[in-house]
Amino acid sequence: MRKILIILSVLFICSCEKKQDKNPTVSTDNLKRSNERTDATQDVLSTEVALKKTNDEVLQAMKVGYYDIFANYIHPQKGVRFSMYAFINKDEDKHFSKEEFEKYLPSKTIFTWGSRDGSGEIYKATLNKYLQNWVFKKDFTKAEYSFNSFLAGGNSLNNLKEMYPNTNFTENYIAGSENSGGMDWNALRFVFEEFNGKYYIVAVVNDEWTI
């Protein structure tokens, strides 16, 4: 009888382990419930490893529209700047403090983000729509990743290192298709600065081929 109970216990444990394996490592439910930063890992891991983890978490949150998680990484003092293209213009690019970001995220306030390359059309959208349709215009969770280096490059002036010297940045690059000669590539970059021992995003820069 005792042997039977031991065998049944082992089978029960194995069954539980198999069920747990079916669950994804990071689910949308976990993202929705967890509105906290994972700064503890940054104390023991290198900057590069820590920012790769942050980069992936932010991308996953943006993919499912959990922008409150992104808000936790906005620099407490410097806020965050959004650039439509590789050229960063501190006078014209939209800038938000964390409080402003959280205020305007659910609102219907229309912002002018810049002009589309080629047509010169003025791009206007709410903050929420800009994040959905411009910042995350491609599924960057499947992009090629790089740290402090550019995988993408076009004819647009890239002044990131001049505008944010002595900072770290991540790039998420999606190559173009053969049908377009590779010219329909896209990149999404996050620029980080350290504050009180933690890394925060100070700029979100999109890049693509420009005319």
Backbone as JSON Lines, residues from 0, in Angstrom:
{"i":0,"aa":"M","n":[0.83,-1.21,0.0],"ca":[0.0,0.0,0.0],"c":[0.86,1.25,0.0]}
{"i":1,"aa":"R","n":[1.94,1.23,0.8],"ca":[2.83,2.39,0.9],"c":[3.51,2.66,-0.43]}
{"i":2,"aa":"K","n":[3.91,1.56,-1.15],"ca":[4.56,1.72,-2.45],"c":[3.6,2.35,-3.45]}
{"i":3,"aa":"I","n":[2.33,1.97,-3.38],"ca":[1.32,2.52,-4.3],"c":[1.16,4.02,-4.07]}
{"i":4,"aa":"L","n":[1.12,4.44,-2.79],"ca":[0.98,5.86,-2.47],"c":[2.17,6.66,-2.98]}
{"i":5,"aa":"I","n":[3.38,6.09,-2.83],"ca":[4.59,6.78,-3.31],"c":[4.54,6.96,-4.82]}
{"i":6,"aa":"I","n":[4.13,5.91,-5.52],"ca":[4.04,5.98,-6.99],"c":[3.02,7.02,-7.42]}
{"i":7,"aa":"L","n":[1.87,7.04,-6.75],"ca":[0.83,8.02,-7.08],"c":[1.31,9.44,-6.83]}
{"i":8,"aa":"S","n":[2.07,9.65,-5.76],"ca":[2.6,10.98,-5.44],"c":[3.55,11.46,-6.52]}
{"i":9,"aa":"V","n":[4.43,10.56,-6.98],"ca":[5.4,10.9,-8.03],"c":[4.69,11.27,-9.32]}
{"i":10,"aa":"L","n":[3.66,10.48,-9.68],"ca":[2.88,10.75,-10.89],"c":[2.18,12.09,-10.8]}
{"i":11,"aa":"F","n":[1.66,12.45,-9.62],"ca":[0.98,13.72,-9.42],"c":[1.92,14.9,-9.6]}
{"i":12,"aa":"I","n":[3.13,14.78,-9.05],"ca":[4.13,15.85,-9.16],"c":[4.54,16.05,-10.61]}
{"i":13,"aa":"C","n":[4.79,14.96,-11.33],"ca":[5.18,15.04,-12.73],"c":[4.09,15.69,-13.56]}
{"i":14,"aa":"S","n":[2.82,15.34,-13.23],"ca":[1.69,15.92,-13.95],"c":[1.63,17.42,-13.77]}
{"i":15,"aa":"C","n":[1.87,17.89,-12.55],"ca":[1.86,19.33,-12.26],"c":[2.96,20.04,-13.02]}
{"i":16,"aa":"E","n":[4.15,19.42,-13.07],"ca":[5.27,20.04,-13.75],"c":[5.0,20.19,-15.24]}
{"i":17,"aa":"K","n":[4.35,19.2,-15.84],"ca":[4.04,19.26,-17.25],"c":[3.05,20.38,-17.54]}
{"i":18,"aa":"K","n":[2.07,20.56,-16.66],"ca":[1.09,21.63,-16.83],"c":[1.75,22.99,-16.73]}
{"i":19,"aa":"Q","n":[2.68,23.13,-15.82],"ca":[3.36,24.4,-15.64],"c":[4.22,24.74,-16.85]}
{"i":20,"aa":"D","n":[4.8,23.73,-17.49],"ca":[5.65,23.96,-18.64],"c":[4.89,24.55,-19.81]}
{"i":21,"aa":"K","n":[3.56,24.3,-19.85],"ca":[2.75,24.8,-20.95],"c":[2.51,26.3,-20.85]}
{"i":22,"aa":"N","n":[2.7,26.87,-19.69],"ca":[2.48,28.3,-19.5],"c":[3.66,29.09,-20.04]}
{"i":23,"aa":"P","n":[3.4,30.22,-20.73],"ca":[4.51,31.03,-21.25],"c":[5.29,31.68,-20.14]}
{"i":24,"aa":"T","n":[6.56,31.97,-20.39],"ca":[7.41,32.6,-19.38],"c":[6.87,33.97,-19.0]}
{"i":25,"aa":"V","n":[6.48,34.76,-20.01],"ca":[5.89,36.07,-19.77],"c":[4.54,36.12,-20.46]}
{"i":26,"aa":"S","n":[3.47,36.13,-19.7],"ca":[2.14,36.17,-20.28],"c":[1.58,37.58,-20.17]}
{"i":27,"aa":"T","n":[0.57,37.86,-20.97],"ca":[-0.04,39.18,-20.91],"c":[-0.72,39.4,-19.56]}
{"i":28,"aa":"D","n":[-1.2,38.32,-18.94],"ca":[-1.8,38.46,-17.61],"c":[-0.77,38.94,-16.6]}
{"i":29,"aa":"N","n":[0.44,38.39,-16.67],"ca":[1.5,38.8,-15.75],"c":[1.87,40.26,-15.98]}
{"i":30,"aa":"L","n":[1.92,40.66,-17.25],"ca":[2.24,42.05,-17.56],"c":[1.17,42.99,-17.02]}
{"i":31,"aa":"K","n":[-0.09,42.58,-17.16],"ca":[-1.18,43.44,-16.72],"c":[-1.2,43.59,-15.21]}
{"i":32,"aa":"R","n":[-0.89,42.52,-14.51],"ca":[-0.93,42.58,-13.05],"c":[0.32,43.25,-12.48]}
{"i":33,"aa":"S","n":[1.43,43.07,-13.15],"ca":[2.69,43.57,-12.62],"c":[3.02,44.92,-13.2]}
{"i":34,"aa":"N","n":[2.78,45.97,-12.43],"ca":[3.11,47.32,-12.86],"c":[4.34,47.78,-12.08]}
{"i":35,"aa":"E","n":[5.3,46.87,-11.93],"ca":[6.49,47.14,-11.14],"c":[7.74,46.96,-11.98]}
{"i":36,"aa":"R","n":[8.79,47.64,-11.59],"ca":[10.06,47.52,-12.28],"c":[10.88,46.37,-11.69]}
{"i":37,"aa":"T","n":[11.77,45.85,-12.51],"ca":[12.62,44.74,-12.06],"c":[14.02,45.25,-11.77]}
{"i":38,"aa":"D","n":[14.13,46.28,-10.95],"ca":[15.41,46.92,-10.7],"c":[16.37,46.05,-9.9]}
{"i":39,"aa":"A","n":[15.86,45.08,-9.16],"ca":[16.74,44.24,-8.35],"c":[17.77,43.55,-9.22]}
{"i":40,"aa":"T","n":[17.38,43.16,-10.44],"ca":[18.31,42.47,-11.33],"c":[19.42,43.4,-11.79]}
{"i":41,"aa":"Q","n":[19.13,44.7,-11.87],"ca":[20.13,45.64,-12.36],"c":[21.28,45.81,-11.37]}
{"i":42,"aa":"D","n":[21.06,45.43,-10.13],"ca":[22.12,45.56,-9.13],"c":[23.17,44.47,-9.28]}
{"i":43,"aa":"V","n":[22.78,43.33,-9.84],"ca":[23.7,42.21,-9.91],"c":[24.14,41.88,-11.33]}
{"i":44,"aa":"L","n":[23.42,42.38,-12.32],"ca":[23.76,42.11,-13.69],"c":[24.48,43.3,-14.32]}
{"i":45,"aa":"S","n":[25.19,43.07,-15.38],"ca":[25.85,44.16,-16.09],"c":[24.83,45.07,-16.73]}
{"i":46,"aa":"T","n":[25.25,46.27,-17.09],"ca":[24.36,47.23,-17.74],"c":[23.76,46.64,-19.01]}
{"i":47,"aa":"E","n":[24.59,45.99,-19.8],"ca":[24.11,45.44,-21.07],"c":[23.03,44.4,-20.87]}
{"i":48,"aa":"V","n":[23.24,43.49,-19.95],"ca":[22.26,42.44,-19.69],"c":[20.98,43.04,-19.1]}
{"i":49,"aa":"A","n":[21.13,43.98,-18.19],"ca":[19.98,44.6,-17.55],"c":[19.12,45.35,-18.56]}
{"i":50,"aa":"L","n":[19.77,46.08,-19.46],"ca":[19.0,46.86,-20.43],"c":[18.39,45.97,-21.51]}
{"i":51,"aa":"K","n":[19.01,44.84,-21.8],"ca":[18.37,43.89,-22.72],"c":[17.08,43.37,-22.12]}
{"i":52,"aa":"K","n":[17.1,43.09,-20.84],"ca":[15.91,42.61,-20.14],"c":[14.83,43.7,-20.14]}
{"i":53,"aa":"T","n":[15.24,44.93,-19.86],"ca":[14.29,46.03,-19.85],"c":[13.72,46.27,-21.25]}
{"i":54,"aa":"N","n":[14.58,46.26,-22.24],"ca":[14.17,46.43,-23.63],"c":[13.09,45.43,-24.01]}
{"i":55,"aa":"D","n":[13.3,44.17,-23.66],"ca":[12.36,43.12,-24.03],"c":[11.04,43.26,-23.28]}
{"i":56,"aa":"E","n":[11.12,43.66,-22.02],"ca":[9.9,43.84,-21.23],"c":[9.06,44.99,-21.77]}
{"i":57,"aa":"V","n":[9.72,46.08,-22.12],"ca":[9.01,47.24,-22.67],"c":[8.37,46.89,-24.01]}
{"i":58,"aa":"L","n":[9.08,46.17,-24.86],"ca":[8.52,45.78,-26.15],"c":[7.29,44.89,-25.98]}
{"i":59,"aa":"Q","n":[7.39,43.93,-25.05],"ca":[6.27,43.04,-24.8],"c":[5.06,43.82,-24.3]}
{"i":60,"aa":"A","n":[5.29,44.78,-23.42],"ca":[4.21,45.6,-22.88],"c":[3.57,46.46,-23.97]}
{"i":61,"aa":"M","n":[4.4,47.04,-24.83],"ca":[3.88,47.89,-25.9],"c":[3.11,47.07,-26.93]}
{"i":62,"aa":"K","n":[3.53,45.86,-27.15],"ca":[2.86,45.0,-28.13],"c":[1.4,44.77,-27.74]}
{"i":63,"aa":"V","n":[1.15,44.6,-26.45],"ca":[-0.22,44.32,-25.99],"c":[-0.91,45.58,-25.47]}
{"i":64,"aa":"G","n":[-0.25,46.73,-25.59],"ca":[-0.89,47.98,-25.22],"c":[-0.89,48.31,-23.75]}
{"i":65,"aa":"Y","n":[0.02,47.71,-22.98],"ca":[0.11,48.02,-21.55],"c":[1.12,49.15,-21.34]}
{"i":66,"aa":"Y","n":[0.71,50.35,-21.71],"ca":[1.63,51.48,-21.68],"c":[1.92,51.98,-20.27]}
{"i":67,"aa":"D","n":[1.12,51.52,-19.29],"ca":[1.41,51.89,-17.91],"c":[2.73,51.28,-17.46]}
{"i":68,"aa":"I","n":[3.08,50.13,-18.04],"ca":[4.36,49.52,-17.72],"c":[5.49,50.36,-18.31]}
{"i":69,"aa":"F","n":[5.3,50.81,-19.56],"ca":[6.29,51.7,-20.18],"c":[6.47,52.96,-19.34]}
{"i":70,"aa":"A","n":[5.39,53.5,-18.79],"ca":[5.45,54.73,-18.0],"c":[6.38,54.61,-16.81]}
{"i":71,"aa":"N","n":[6.51,53.41,-16.26],"ca":[7.39,53.19,-15.11],"c":[8.86,53.41,-15.45]}
{"i":72,"aa":"Y","n":[9.19,53.37,-16.73],"ca":[10.58,53.54,-17.15],"c":[10.88,54.93,-17.68]}
{"i":73,"aa":"I","n":[9.92,55.84,-17.62],"ca":[10.17,57.22,-18.03],"c":[11.02,57.91,-16.98]}
{"i":74,"aa":"H","n":[12.03,58.64,-17.42],"ca":[12.96,59.3,-16.49],"c":[12.2,60.26,-15.57]}
{"i":75,"aa":"P","n":[12.38,60.14,-14.25],"ca":[11.63,60.96,-13.28],"c":[11.86,62.46,-13.43]}
{"i":76,"aa":"Q","n":[13.04,62.86,-13.87],"ca":[13.34,64.28,-14.0],"c":[13.33,64.77,-15.44]}
{"i":77,"aa":"K","n":[13.87,63.97,-16.35],"ca":[14.01,64.4,-17.74],"c":[12.83,64.01,-18.63]}
{"i":78,"aa":"G","n":[11.97,63.13,-18.17],"ca":[10.85,62.71,-18.98],"c":[11.32,61.89,-20.18]}
{"i":79,"aa":"V","n":[10.46,61.82,-21.21],"ca":[10.78,61.04,-22.4],"c":[10.45,61.84,-23.66]}
{"i":80,"aa":"R","n":[11.3,61.72,-24.66],"ca":[11.11,62.42,-25.93],"c":[10.85,61.39,-27.03]}
{"i":81,"aa":"F","n":[9.92,61.71,-27.94],"ca":[9.59,60.82,-29.06],"c":[10.02,61.46,-30.38]}
{"i":82,"aa":"S","n":[10.82,60.73,-31.14],"ca":[11.29,61.21,-32.44],"c":[10.75,60.29,-33.53]}
{"i":83,"aa":"M","n":[10.12,60.89,-34.54],"ca":[9.54,60.09,-35.62],"c":[10.6,59.41,-36.46]}
{"i":84,"aa":"Y","n":[11.76,60.08,-36.62],"ca":[12.84,59.56,-37.45],"c":[14.16,59.63,-36.69]}
{"i":85,"aa":"A","n":[15.22,59.19,-37.36],"ca":[16.53,59.1,-36.71],"c":[17.05,60.45,-36.24]}
{"i":86,"aa":"F","n":[16.68,61.52,-36.95],"ca":[17.15,62.85,-36.55],"c":[16.33,63.34,-35.37]}
{"i":87,"aa":"I","n":[17.0,63.56,-34.25],"ca":[16.35,64.0,-33.03],"c":[16.38,65.53,-32.97]}
{"i":88,"aa":"N","n":[15.2,66.11,-32.86],"ca":[15.07,67.56,-32.79],"c":[14.45,67.94,-31.45]}
{"i":89,"aa":"K","n":[15.26,68.37,-30.53],"ca":[14.78,68.65,-29.17],"c":[13.81,69.83,-29.12]}
{"i":90,"aa":"D","n":[13.8,70.64,-30.17],"ca":[12.88,71.79,-30.19],"c":[11.51,71.42,-30.72]}
{"i":91,"aa":"E","n":[11.43,70.37,-31.54],"ca":[10.17,70.05,-32.19],"c":[9.6,68.69,-31.77]}
{"i":92,"aa":"D","n":[10.45,67.75,-31.39],"ca":[9.94,66.44,-30.98],"c":[9.08,66.56,-29.73]}
{"i":93,"aa":"K","n":[8.06,65.72,-29.65],"ca":[7.17,65.76,-28.5],"c":[7.87,65.19,-27.27]}
{"i":94,"aa":"H","n":[7.67,65.87,-26.15],"ca":[8.3,65.49,-24.88],"c":[7.24,65.44,-23.79]}
{"i":95,"aa":"F","n":[7.32,64.41,-22.95],"ca":[6.37,64.25,-21.86],"c":[7.09,63.87,-20.57]}
{"i":96,"aa":"S","n":[6.64,64.46,-19.47],"ca":[7.05,63.95,-18.17],"c":[6.23,62.69,-17.91]}
{"i":97,"aa":"K","n":[6.58,61.92,-16.9],"ca":[5.81,60.71,-16.57],"c":[4.36,61.07,-16.26]}
{"i":98,"aa":"E","n":[4.17,62.17,-15.52],"ca":[2.83,62.6,-15.15],"c":[2.03,63.02,-16.38]}
{"i":99,"aa":"E","n":[2.67,63.73,-17.31],"ca":[1.98,64.14,-18.54],"c":[1.64,62.94,-19.41]}
{"i":100,"aa":"F","n":[2.56,62.0,-19.49],"ca":[2.32,60.79,-20.27],"c":[1.09,60.06,-19.76]}
{"i":101,"aa":"E","n":[1.02,59.87,-18.45],"ca":[-0.12,59.17,-17.85],"c":[-1.41,59.97,-17.99]}
{"i":102,"aa":"K","n":[-1.31,61.28,-18.01],"ca":[-2.48,62.14,-18.16],"c":[-3.06,62.07,-19.56]}
{"i":103,"aa":"Y","n":[-2.19,62.14,-20.57],"ca":[-2.66,62.22,-21.95],"c":[-2.9,60.85,-22.6]}
{"i":104,"aa":"L","n":[-2.37,59.79,-22.0],"ca":[-2.51,58.47,-22.6],"c":[-3.97,58.09,-22.87]}
{"i":105,"aa":"P","n":[-4.89,58.27,-21.92],"ca":[-6.29,57.89,-22.2],"c":[-7.11,59.01,-22.85]}
{"i":106,"aa":"S","n":[-6.52,60.18,-23.05],"ca":[-7.28,61.33,-23.54],"c":[-7.39,61.33,-25.06]}
{"i":107,"aa":"K","n":[-8.25,62.2,-25.57],"ca":[-8.44,62.34,-27.01],"c":[-7.7,63.57,-27.56]}
{"i":108,"aa":"T","n":[-6.77,64.08,-26.78],"ca":[-5.99,65.23,-27.2],"c":[-5.12,64.87,-28.41]}
{"i":109,"aa":"I","n":[-5.2,65.68,-29.47],"ca":[-4.43,65.44,-30.69],"c":[-3.12,66.22,-30.62]}
{"i":110,"aa":"F","n":[-2.02,65.53,-30.88],"ca":[-0.7,66.16,-30.91],"c":[-0.15,66.14,-32.33]}
{"i":111,"aa":"T","n":[0.66,67.15,-32.65],"ca":[1.39,67.17,-33.9],"c":[2.77,66.6,-33.65]}
{"i":112,"aa":"W","n":[3.08,65.46,-34.27],"ca":[4.31,64.74,-33.97],"c":[5.45,65.09,-34.93]}
{"i":113,"aa":"G","n":[5.11,65.62,-36.08],"ca":[6.13,65.96,-37.07],"c":[5.55,65.83,-38.45]}
{"i":114,"aa":"S","n":[6.39,65.78,-39.45],"ca":[5.93,65.64,-40.83],"c":[6.47,64.36,-41.44]}
{"i":115,"aa":"R","n":[5.64,63.71,-42.22],"ca":[6.05,62.47,-42.88],"c":[7.11,62.75,-43.93]}
{"i":116,"aa":"D","n":[8.1,61.89,-43.96],"ca":[9.15,62.05,-44.95],"c":[8.58,61.82,-46.35]}
{"i":117,"aa":"G","n":[9.04,62.59,-47.29],"ca":[8.57,62.44,-48.67],"c":[7.4,63.33,-48.97]}
{"i":118,"aa":"S","n":[6.25,63.06,-48.36],"ca":[5.03,63.84,-48.63],"c":[5.01,65.16,-47.88]}
{"i":119,"aa":"G","n":[5.7,65.2,-46.74],"ca":[5.67,66.4,-45.92],"c":[4.37,66.55,-45.15]}
{"i":120,"aa":"E","n":[3.51,65.54,-45.23],"ca":[2.23,65.58,-44.52],"c":[2.45,65.65,-43.02]}
{"i":121,"aa":"I","n":[1.72,66.56,-42.38],"ca":[1.82,66.7,-40.92],"c":[1.13,65.51,-40.26]}
{"i":122,"aa":"Y","n":[1.87,64.88,-39.37],"ca":[1.33,63.69,-38.7],"c":[0.73,64.1,-37.36]}
{"i":123,"aa":"K","n":[-0.6,63.9,-37.24],"ca":[-1.3,64.23,-36.02],"c":[-2.01,62.99,-35.49]}
{"i":124,"aa":"A","n":[-1.95,62.83,-34.17],"ca":[-2.59,61.67,-33.55],"c":[-2.61,61.85,-32.04]}
{"i":125,"aa":"T","n":[-3.47,61.1,-31.37],"ca":[-3.43,61.07,-29.91],"c":[-2.17,60.33,-29.49]}
{"i":126,"aa":"L","n":[-1.79,60.46,-28.24],"ca":[-0.62,59.76,-27.72],"c":[-0.79,58.25,-27.89]}
{"i":127,"aa":"N","n":[-1.97,57.75,-27.57],"ca":[-2.23,56.32,-27.66],"c":[-2.08,55.82,-29.1]}
{"i":128,"aa":"K","n":[-2.64,56.55,-30.05],"ca":[-2.56,56.15,-31.45],"c":[-1.14,56.26,-31.99]}
{"i":129,"aa":"Y","n":[-0.4,57.25,-31.53],"ca":[0.99,57.38,-31.96],"c":[1.8,56.16,-31.52]}
{"i":130,"aa":"L","n":[1.59,55.73,-30.29],"ca":[2.29,54.56,-29.78],"c":[1.93,53.3,-30.57]}
{"i":131,"aa":"Q","n":[0.64,53.17,-30.89],"ca":[0.18,51.99,-31.62],"c":[0.63,51.99,-33.07]}
{"i":132,"aa":"N","n":[0.41,53.11,-33.75],"ca":[0.55,53.14,-35.2],"c":[1.91,53.61,-35.71]}
{"i":133,"aa":"W","n":[2.66,54.3,-34.85],"ca":[3.97,54.77,-35.32],"c":[5.11,54.1,-34.55]}
{"i":134,"aa":"V","n":[5.1,54.24,-33.24],"ca":[6.2,53.67,-32.45],"c":[6.27,52.16,-32.65]}
{"i":135,"aa":"F","n":[5.13,51.5,-32.56],"ca":[5.11,50.04,-32.68],"c":[4.44,49.63,-33.99]}
{"i":136,"aa":"K","n":[4.86,50.25,-35.08],"ca":[4.26,49.98,-36.39],"c":[4.57,48.58,-36.9]}
{"i":137,"aa":"K","n":[5.61,47.96,-36.38],"ca":[5.95,46.58,-36.69],"c":[6.07,45.81,-35.37]}
{"i":138,"aa":"D","n":[6.06,44.48,-35.45],"ca":[6.19,43.68,-34.23],"c":[7.67,43.59,-33.86]}
{"i":139,"aa":"F","n":[8.1,44.55,-33.06],"ca":[9.52,44.63,-32.69],"c":[9.94,43.58,-31.67]}
{"i":140,"aa":"T","n":[8.99,42.81,-31.16],"ca":[9.39,41.7,-30.28],"c":[10.12,40.61,-31.08]}
{"i":141,"aa":"K","n":[9.98,40.66,-32.4],"ca":[10.64,39.69,-33.28],"c":[11.84,40.3,-34.0]}
{"i":142,"aa":"A","n":[12.26,41.47,-33.56],"ca":[13.33,42.19,-34.24],"c":[14.71,41.68,-33.84]}
{"i":143,"aa":"E","n":[15.7,42.05,-34.63],"ca":[17.1,41.78,-34.29],"c":[17.55,42.86,-33.31]}
{"i":144,"aa":"Y","n":[18.26,42.46,-32.29],"ca":[18.62,43.36,-31.19],"c":[20.1,43.75,-31.24]}
{"i":145,"aa":"S","n":[20.37,45.0,-30.85],"ca":[21.76,45.42,-30.67],"c":[21.85,46.41,-29.51]}
{"i":146,"aa":"F","n":[23.03,46.47,-28.92],"ca":[23.28,47.34,-27.77],"c":[24.37,48.35,-28.1]}
{"i":147,"aa":"N","n":[24.01,49.63,-28.03],"ca":[24.95,50.72,-28.29],"c":[25.58,50.67,-29.69]}
{"i":148,"aa":"S","n":[24.85,50.1,-30.63],"ca":[25.32,50.09,-32.01],"c":[24.11,50.09,-32.94]}
{"i":149,"aa":"F","n":[24.32,50.58,-34.16],"ca":[23.23,50.71,-35.12],"c":[23.28,49.59,-36.16]}
{"i":150,"aa":"L","n":[22.2,48.86,-36.26],"ca":[22.06,47.86,-37.3],"c":[21.45,48.49,-38.54]}
{"i":151,"aa":"A","n":[20.63,49.51,-38.3],"ca":[19.93,50.17,-39.4],"c":[20.66,51.44,-39.8]}
{"i":152,"aa":"G","n":[20.54,51.79,-41.06],"ca":[21.15,53.03,-41.52],"c":[20.59,53.44,-42.86]}
{"i":153,"aa":"G","n":[20.17,54.69,-42.97],"ca":[19.63,55.18,-44.23],"c":[20.26,56.51,-44.57]}
{"i":154,"aa":"N","n":[19.53,57.31,-45.33],"ca":[20.05,58.61,-45.73],"c":[19.62,59.73,-44.79]}
{"i":155,"aa":"S","n":[18.91,59.37,-43.72],"ca":[18.51,60.36,-42.73],"c":[19.62,60.54,-41.7]}
{"i":156,"aa":"L","n":[19.86,61.78,-41.3],"ca":[20.91,62.06,-40.32],"c":[20.57,61.43,-38.99]}
{"i":157,"aa":"N","n":[21.48,60.64,-38.48],"ca":[21.31,59.98,-37.18],"c":[22.2,60.71,-36.18]}
{"i":158,"aa":"N","n":[21.58,61.52,-35.33],"ca":[22.35,62.32,-34.37],"c":[22.14,61.87,-32.93]}
{"i":159,"aa":"L","n":[21.76,60.61,-32.73],"ca":[21.48,60.11,-31.39],"c":[22.67,60.27,-30.45]}
{"i":160,"aa":"K","n":[23.84,59.87,-30.92],"ca":[25.01,59.92,-30.05],"c":[25.44,61.36,-29.75]}
{"i":161,"aa":"E","n":[25.14,62.28,-30.65],"ca":[25.47,63.69,-30.4],"c":[24.48,64.32,-29.42]}
{"i":162,"aa":"M","n":[23.21,63.95,-29.55],"ca":[22.18,64.52,-28.68],"c":[22.17,63.88,-27.3]}
{"i":163,"aa":"Y","n":[22.58,62.61,-27.23],"ca":[22.6,61.9,-25.95],"c":[23.96,61.25,-25.73]}
{"i":164,"aa":"P","n":[25.0,62.06,-25.54],"ca":[26.34,61.49,-25.31],"c":[26.42,60.82,-23.95]}
{"i":165,"aa":"N","n":[27.28,59.83,-23.86],"ca":[27.52,59.13,-22.58],"c":[26.27,58.44,-22.05]}
{"i":166,"aa":"T","n":[25.43,58.0,-22.97],"ca":[24.24,57.23,-22.57],"c":[24.3,55.86,-23.24]}
{"i":167,"aa":"N","n":[23.4,55.0,-22.84],"ca":[23.27,53.68,-23.45],"c":[21.96,53.62,-24.24]}
{"i":168,"aa":"F","n":[21.98,52.89,-25.35],"ca":[20.74,52.75,-26.1],"c":[20.63,51.32,-26.64]}
{"i":169,"aa":"T","n":[19.4,50.92,-26.89],"ca":[19.12,49.63,-27.51],"c":[18.46,49.87,-28.85]}
{"i":170,"aa":"E","n":[18.69,48.97,-29.79],"ca":[18.05,49.07,-31.09],"c":[17.38,47.76,-31.44]}
{"i":171,"aa":"N","n":[16.17,47.85,-31.98],"ca":[15.41,46.7,-32.43],"c":[15.14,46.89,-33.92]}
{"i":172,"aa":"Y","n":[15.74,46.03,-34.72],"ca":[15.78,46.24,-36.17],"c":[15.06,45.13,-36.92]}
{"i":173,"aa":"I","n":[14.19,45.54,-37.85],"ca":[13.5,44.61,-38.71],"c":[13.93,44.88,-40.15]}
{"i":174,"aa":"A","n":[14.55,43.92,-40.77],"ca":[15.06,44.09,-42.12],"c":[13.93,44.25,-43.13]}
{"i":175,"aa":"G","n":[14.25,44.91,-44.24],"ca":[13.26,45.11,-45.29],"c":[13.05,43.86,-46.12]}
{"i":176,"aa":"S","n":[12.01,43.88,-46.92],"ca":[11.65,42.74,-47.75],"c":[12.4,42.77,-49.08]}
{"i":177,"aa":"E","n":[12.5,41.62,-49.72],"ca":[13.16,41.53,-51.02],"c":[12.38,42.3,-52.08]}
{"i":178,"aa":"N","n":[11.05,42.29,-51.96],"ca":[10.22,42.97,-52.95],"c":[10.48,44.47,-52.99]}
{"i":179,"aa":"S","n":[10.9,45.02,-51.85],"ca":[11.17,46.45,-51.77],"c":[12.66,46.76,-51.8]}
{"i":180,"aa":"G","n":[13.45,45.75,-52.14],"ca":[14.89,45.94,-52.18],"c":[15.48,46.22,-50.82]}
{"i":181,"aa":"G","n":[14.76,45.79,-49.79],"ca":[15.24,45.99,-48.42],"c":[15.05,47.4,-47.88]}
{"i":182,"aa":"M","n":[14.37,48.24,-48.66],"ca":[14.25,49.64,-48.25],"c":[13.1,49.89,-47.27]}
{"i":183,"aa":"D","n":[12.28,48.89,-47.03],"ca":[11.16,49.05,-46.1],"c":[11.51,48.55,-44.7]}
{"i":184,"aa":"W","n":[12.79,48.7,-44.31],"ca":[13.21,48.29,-42.97],"c":[12.7,49.29,-41.93]}
{"i":185,"aa":"N","n":[12.67,48.85,-40.69],"ca":[12.26,49.7,-39.57],"c":[13.12,49.42,-38.35]}
{"i":186,"aa":"A","n":[13.3,50.44,-37.54],"ca":[14.06,50.29,-36.3],"c":[13.4,51.09,-35.19]}
{"i":187,"aa":"L","n":[13.51,50.57,-33.99],"ca":[13.0,51.24,-32.79],"c":[14.1,51.26,-31.75]}
{"i":188,"aa":"R","n":[14.44,52.46,-31.27],"ca":[15.53,52.6,-30.3],"c":[15.03,53.21,-29.01]}
{"i":189,"aa":"F","n":[15.59,52.72,-27.9],"ca":[15.33,53.29,-26.58],"c":[16.66,53.83,-26.04]}
{"i":190,"aa":"V","n":[16.64,55.08,-25.61],"ca":[17.84,55.69,-25.02],"c":[17.66,55.73,-23.51]}
{"i":191,"aa":"F","n":[18.68,55.25,-22.79],"ca":[18.59,55.13,-21.33],"c":[19.59,56.05,-20.63]}
{"i":192,"aa":"E","n":[19.16,56.58,-19.49],"ca":[20.07,57.29,-18.59],"c":[19.86,56.76,-17.18]}
{"i":193,"aa":"E","n":[20.94,56.74,-16.42],"ca":[20.87,56.24,-15.05],"c":[20.51,57.36,-14.09]}
{"i":194,"aa":"F","n":[19.66,57.04,-13.15],"ca":[19.24,58.02,-12.13],"c":[19.02,57.27,-10.83]}
{"i":195,"aa":"N","n":[19.78,57.66,-9.8],"ca":[19.69,57.01,-8.49],"c":[19.85,55.49,-8.58]}
{"i":196,"aa":"G","n":[20.8,55.08,-9.42],"ca":[21.11,53.66,-9.53],"c":[20.17,52.85,-10.38]}
{"i":197,"aa":"K","n":[19.23,53.5,-11.07],"ca":[18.28,52.8,-11.93],"c":[18.31,53.39,-13.34]}
{"i":198,"aa":"Y","n":[17.99,52.57,-14.33],"ca":[17.98,53.03,-15.71],"c":[16.57,53.44,-16.13]}
{"i":199,"aa":"Y","n":[16.49,54.59,-16.79],"ca":[15.22,55.1,-17.27],"c":[15.33,55.48,-18.74]}
{"i":200,"aa":"I","n":[14.19,55.45,-19.44],"ca":[14.15,55.83,-20.85],"c":[13.98,57.34,-20.97]}
{"i":201,"aa":"V","n":[14.86,57.97,-21.74],"ca":[14.76,59.41,-21.97],"c":[14.36,59.73,-23.41]}
{"i":202,"aa":"A","n":[14.45,58.75,-24.3],"ca":[14.07,58.99,-25.69],"c":[13.63,57.69,-26.36]}
{"i":203,"aa":"V","n":[12.62,57.83,-27.22],"ca":[12.14,56.73,-28.05],"c":[12.27,57.2,-29.49]}
{"i":204,"aa":"V","n":[13.12,56.53,-30.25],"ca":[13.45,56.98,-31.6],"c":[13.1,55.92,-32.62]}
{"i":205,"aa":"N","n":[12.23,56.28,-33.57],"ca":[11.95,55.39,-34.7],"c":[12.87,55.74,-35.85]}
{"i":206,"aa":"D","n":[13.15,54.78,-36.69],"ca":[13.99,55.03,-37.86],"c":[13.52,54.16,-39.01]}
{"i":207,"aa":"E","n":[13.64,54.67,-40.21],"ca":[13.3,53.93,-41.42],"c":[13.93,54.64,-42.6]}
{"i":208,"aa":"W","n":[13.83,54.03,-43.77],"ca":[14.4,54.64,-44.96],"c":[13.65,55.92,-45.3]}
{"i":209,"aa":"T","n":[14.38,57.0,-45.51],"ca":[13.77,58.27,-45.87],"c":[14.26,58.72,-47.24]}
{"i":210,"aa":"I","n":[13.45,59.52,-47.9],"ca":[13.77,59.97,-49.25],"c":[14.71,61.18,-49.22]}
